Amino acid sequence: VVYTQSEILQREVYLFERLDSPNREPMKHLKAICFLRPTKENVELLVQELRRPKYSVYFIYFSNVISKSDVKALAEADEQEVVAEVQEFYGDYIAVNPHVFSLNLLGGCRGRSWDPAQLTRTTQGLTALLLSLKKCPMIRYQLSSEPAKRLAECVKQVITKEYELFDFRRTEVPPLLLILDRSDDAITPLLNQWTYQAMVHELLGINNNRIDLSRVPGISKDLREVVLSAENDEFYANNMYLNFAEIGTNIKNLMEDFQRRKPKEQQKLESIADMKAFVENYPQFKKMSGTVSKHVTVVGELSRLVAERNLLEVSEVEQELACQSDHSSALQSVRRLLQSPRVSELDAARLVMLYALRYERHSSSGLPALLEELRSRGGTDRYRKLVSAVVEYGGKRVRGSDLFSPKDAVAITKQFLKGLKGIENVYTQHQPLLQETLDQLIKGKLKDSQYPYLGPNTLRDRPQDIIVFLIGGATYEEALAVFNLNRSNPGVRIVLGGTTIHNTRR
């Protein structure tokens, strides 16, 4: 995620090995840089390596705090004195976007409480993030969530224990870490997306910035897996938060620009200068041709899936379920789509889940009939079970906040006015709960009764540096909301993290 292979090669790193790969050849003419998580297994592997070193010198970097006893074990193993340095280089998380990070963890909790190993891993990831950003924050957490409180306490313990590491220059307003629970908003990860990055993740899946296109009909060999990273792909950086319609136009412009720059087949290479110009422009041209073919393929596949799965119609009904409260119209719409052969099983289940979350306590709920319909479509009970699991996970009984109804008259009027203006896009009406939570936080209106501080101190001023972490995973729709909040609130910096980054399948 951090570097492309060609970038590393430019730094004169020629060989990439995993520490645990067997039968590596000794190469005493090479120096080794080791970058590892300080786990028990890794320290043990490193001890084995140092007893029989394969390279001339070792520079060891741990992605998090390492215990003194582990350093001692390494020192004892280093009889040939090949270790040049050992450092802690805090990077125990995956930086996905400039303001988004993930721990690549699935299933952190069992029921309503942490899996102990996952709690440890999440604490490590979060404290490494704080160390790499040089923040010693005040901590707030979602009161309705036991896991949020546990994680807050664990992070606080590490800060207290490693107080020397967290002794950063004090800022006027201390940074704030806000810990939330995904179960408060199970709607957001279930919605189809219409901005580029979120849509790619929803329909194709992004895994460490890589996308698997091997299932695309007629795909060429070199496009079976592509990398989408804003770091080294200008088109992606400029388009990742734009709507699908705009991307279509931009792809067209990219193609036309590319056609204009294409070296003319008949181009006369008569003088040395002509040849020189051709050779100099060629790498630029090649890079551009790679970008063009990649994005044309990705966008083409997205369009194909949207048409094949009838997603425009499905998405409209999803948005209606998430944002409006007309029960009989919603029920009719869901029924209609469940009967359509063009709607995939996943999309049918997703609609029933959204309906169940939205109207679980409605007096004339049509859920039993919808579940029956779902079963007769697929002939299995799998999705039915998932529907009840989703309600158990994120239903009304569990939520600490009111996911659906705005609290006060002002908010209701705002929504009404927004409706009058004619929603500029029916497919993107939904705003994740996180947006409202952060909006309240920035304005200094987030209730202490629902999001208490850990410890006696509270923040008197409005926060400027905010790190928000979602137990149970964040989404690219929330990443977009944070991107927009950062843009519209100069002086406020928000970083969003999650145990993972979800799409509906996940």
N, C-alpha and C positions, 0 to 999 in steps of 0.2 A: 504494500500500500504506500510505502514511503518513497521508494526509488524505483525507477525502471532499470532493467538490467543494463541497458546501454549507458545510463547515467553512472551506474556503479563501475562499469568498464572504464569510463573516462577517468575515474578515480584510481585506475590501475589495480582494480580488484578483479582477478581473472578466474577465480575458482570459487564455487559456492558449494558448501557441503553442509549436511546436517550432522550435528554432533553424534546422533544415535545411529548413523548409517554404518553398517558393518563393512569390514574389508576396505577401509580407505587406505590408499597407498601412502607410505611415508614420503614426504617431499621436503627435505631439509633445507632446500633453497628458498622456501616460502615462509613469510611471516603469517601468523594467524590472528585475525580479529574475531573474538567470540562475542556474540550478542545473545544473551540468554535470560529467561525468567529464572529468578533465584529459587527454583523448586528443589525439593529434596532429590528428585530423580536427576535433575540437571547437574546439581553439585556432585552427585555420585558419578555421573558420566564424565564430568570434568576431572574428578580425582583419578579415574581410570586413564584418561587421556594424558594427564601430566606425569603419571608413573611411566608411561611409554610414549613420550612426545613424538608426533609425526612431523612437526614443523620446527623451525629454528627458534622462533620467539612467539610468545602469546600475549596479546592485549585483551584483557577480559572485561567486558561491560555487562553489568546486570541491569535489567530493566526496572528494578525496584530495590528496596532496602534489603541488604543481606546480613544475616546474623554474624556476630563475631566468631561463633563456634564453626560456622561454615567456612569462613575465611581461614581459620586455623587449620581445618581439614585440608584445604587446598594448599596451604603453605607446607604442610607436612608431606603432601604428595609430590611437591615440586622439588625433588631431590636434585634434578639436573639444572635447577635455576633458569628455567626457560620463560618464566612469567615476568614480563616487563612492567605491566601495571594492572591493577584491578580497580574498576570504578563503578559507581552507581550512576546510571544514565536513565532517568525516569521516563519510561515510554511503555508502560505496562498496559496499553490500551490501543485500540485501532483508531487512527484519525481518519474519519470518512470524508468530511467536508471541513473547510476552515473553522466552522463553528459547531461541528457535530462529531461525537466519538461513540464508539461501541466497544463492548467487551467480548463480542461474539459468543455469548453464552445463551444456550436455550434451556428453558425450564429451570429457573432459579429456585422456585418454591415448590414444596409439596403441599398441596392444599393451601392453607393460609399461613404456613410458616416456612422459614428458609430451610433449604437443604444446606447443612453446615459447610460442606466443601464449597458450595457456590457462594455462600455468604462471605467466606474467607476470600475467595477470588474477587468478588465484587468490591470488598473493602480495599484489597490491594490495588485494583484498577483505579478506584476513585482517589485513593491517597497518592498514587503515582501521578495522576492527572493534576492534583493540587500542587504537588512538588514541581512538576514540569512547568506549570503556569506561575509558580512562586506565589501561591495563595494560602493564607491561613484563615479560613472562613469562619463566620458564625453559621450555625446550622439550624435550619427549620425543616420540619417534616410533616407529612400528612397524618393527622391524629387518628383518622379512621383505619389506618393501615399498620398492623403489628410489624410486618417486614420493614416498613419505612422507619419505624422507631428503632428497631434492632440495628439496621444499617447505620443510622445516624449515630447511635451509641458506639458502634464498632469503629467508625471513622474517627470519632472524638477520642477514643482510647489510643489509637495510633498517633494522633496529633499530640496527645499528652505524653505518650511514651517517647516519641521521637522529637521532643520539643526543640532540640537544637537544630534539626533539619528544617523545622517550620518557622524558624526565627527570621522572617523576612522583614524588610523595611515596612513600617506601618504606613497604611494609606489613611487619608482623612476619614473616608467611609470604608469600614472593613468589607471585604468580599462576603458574599452570601452563597451558601450551598443549600438548595431546596430539594428535598428528596420526596418523590411522588410515587404513586403506585398505578400501574397500568390499568388495574381493575376498576379504577374510577372512570375510565373512558374506554370501554371495549368497542365503541362504535368506530372510532377513527381507523383502526387497523383493518376494519372490514369493508371499507369503501373503495370503489374503483377510483383511480387517480387520473388527472388530466394535465399535470405538468410533467416535463420530460423525465427528470430523474425518478420521481415517484412512480410514474407510469411504467418505466422500464423495470423497476423493482417489482411492481405489482404483476406485470404480465410475463416478464422473462426471468426476473430474479437477479439481484446484484450480490455478488459474493466477493468481499475484499476488492471492490472496484472491477471485478471481472464478470463478464456475462457469457453464459453458455448459449451459443446459437446453433449447436449441432443438430437440433431438431428442425431447423428451418428448412422447408422444402428447397432442394437444389442449391444448398449453400456450398460455396467454394471452400477448399481445404484451409486456406489461410484466414478464413473468417469464422471458423468453428468456435473459437473463443476470442472475444475482444475485450480490451481494457477501456473503461470509461473513467477518466480521472481528470478533474478540472485543473490539476497541477500542470499537465502537459498536453492538454487538448483544448485549444482556444474555443472551438465551436461549442464544445460541451460546457465549458465555463460560462459562455455567454448565453446558453440556452437552457441550462438545467432547471431553471425556475419558471420558464415560460410555458404558456398553454400550448397544447398540441397543435391547434390551428396555426399559431404563429410559427411553430417549428417547421411546419410544412412549407411556409413561405420562405423561411430562412434557409432551408435545405435547397430550395430551388435557386436562391441567390448564390449559395455556395457552389452549386453545380455550374451555374452560368459563369461565375468568376473563374472556376477551374477550367472551363472550356476556353475562356479567353486566354488563359496563361499557358495552355497546352503547347508544348513545343511543336511547331508546324512540322508535319511529316516531311514536307518538301524543303524544310528550312535549309538554305544553302550554307554549308559549313566551309566557306571558301578560305577565309583567312584564319590565322592562328587566333586572332581576337574572337572570331565567331565561335571557334571550338571552346575557347576559354570560357566565354559567356555561357555556353551551353552546359559545360561541366559544372560551372559554379552554381547555376540555377537548378541543376538536376536534383540535388538532395532536397531542396525546398519543394520542388515539384513532386518528388516521390512521397515526401511527408504529406503533402496536401492530398495527393491521390489516395493515400492510405486513410486519411481522415474522411474524405468524401465517401469512399466505398463503405467504410465502417458505418457512418451515420445514415447513409442511404439504406443500407441493409437493415439497421436497427429500426429506423422509422417505418420502412416498408413492412417489416414483420409486425410492428405494433398495429399498423393500419389493417393488416390482414386479420389479426386476432380480434380487433375491434369489430370488424365486419362479420367475421365467422361466428363470434360469440354474441353478436347483437348487443354490444356493450353500451351503445348510446342509450338505448331504451332501458336497459338494466340500470345504468347509472342514474338516469332520471328518477327512477322509482326509489333507488337507494337514497338519493338526496331528499326526496319527499319524505321518506321514513325518518331520516336523520334531522330534518329541519322544520317539518310542518307537523300539525297535529290534527289532521282530518282522518279519523280512523276508518270510516267506511270507504273513502276513496283509496286509502293506502291498501286496505285489505283486497279491494277489487283489483288494484294494479298488481299486487303480488300474485293473486290467483291467476290472473291473465298470463303472467310471465311463466308461472309454474307449468301452465298447460302448453307453452310454446316449445316445440321440439328444438328450436334454435338456441335455447338457453342451456348452458352446460350445467352439469350436476353441481359443480362448485358454486356457480353463480346462483343457482336455485337455493342451495343451502345457505349461502350468504344472505339472500333476501329474507329467508325465514328467520335467520339469526337476528338480523336487524329488526324485523317485525317483533320478535319475541322480546328483545331488549326494550323496544319502544313502548309496546302495549302489553307488557306482561301482566299488569293488573287491571286491564280494561274490562269493564263489566261484560261486554259482548265480544270477548276475545275469540278470534278465529283460529287460534294456534293449533288445537287438536286436528282440525280439518286440514290445515296446511302441512302438518307433520305427516298426516296420512298420505296426502298428495305427494310429498317428498319421497315417501317410502315406495309408493306405487311407481314413481319415475325410475328409481335406481334399483329397486328390489332389495335394498339392504337397509339395515338399521343404523349403519355407521353415522350417517349425517344426522339422523334423529338424535342419537346420543350426543353428538357434538353441539346440537342446538341447546339441549338442556345443560350441557357443561358450560357453554358460554354464558347462559343466564345465571348459573351458579357462581361463575367467576366474576361477572360484571353487572349483575342485576341490582335492583333497587335496594335489596337488603344489605348489600355490600358497600354501595357507594357512599362516600363521605360527602360528596357534593351533589348538587342537583344538576344532572347532566342535561336535562331537556328544557326546564322552564326558566326563563330569565327571572331574576329575583324581583326587580322593581319596575315601576311604571315607566321610568325613563328608558330602560332597556327595551321594554315592550314597544314603546313608541318608536325607538330607533329601528327596531326590526320591522315595524309596520311601514315606516318611511322607506326603508331599504326595499321593501316589497313593492311599494308604489313606483319607485324609480324604474321598475322593470329590472329584474335581476340581470346584470350584464351577462351572466352565464349560468344557466340552470345546473350545469354539471359541477360548479365549484361554489355552491352556496355555503356548504358546510365549513364551519371553522372548528378546529379541535378545541376541547375544553382547556388545553394547555394555554391557548392564546388568551383566554379570559383570565386564567390564573396569573399569568405573567403580567398582563395588563394591570390587574389589581396590585400586584407586587410592586411594579414600577411606580405606580401612583401612591404607594404607601397605604393601600386600602385592604391588603390581604389580611383576613381575620386571624388574630393570634389564637382564637378559640378553636379554629379548624386546622391551622398550620402553626403549632407552637414552636418556640425556640427551644433548643436543647441547652439547658443550663440557665443561670439567672439573668444573663445579659440580653438585652434586646437592642435592635438597631434604631437609633433615633432619627437618622436621616433616611432619605430614599436610597435604596441600593443602586450602585453603579456597575459593580462586577457581579454577575449572577451566573452560577453554575447550577443547572437544573438536571436532575438525574431521575430517570424513570425505571423503577424496578419492574421487570416484565417486558421491557422493550419499548423503544421509541419508534416513530415512523417518519418517512420522508415528507409527509404532509405537515408534521410538526416541525421538521427541519425548515420547511418553507416559511412557516409562521414565525419562527425565531429569526430567520434571515430578514423577513419584513420588519419585525420589531426592532432589530438592530439598526435597520436602515432609517426607520422613522423616529427613533429616539436617540439622537446624537448624545454621546456622553454615557450611554448605557451599553454594556457589552454582555451579551448572553451566550453561554455555551450550553449546548444540549447533549446529554449523553443517555445511553440506555444499556441494559444488559445485552440487547441485540437490536437489530433494526427489522421491524416486522413488515410483512405483507400478509394478505389474507391466508395464504397457505401456511405460513409459519404460525 
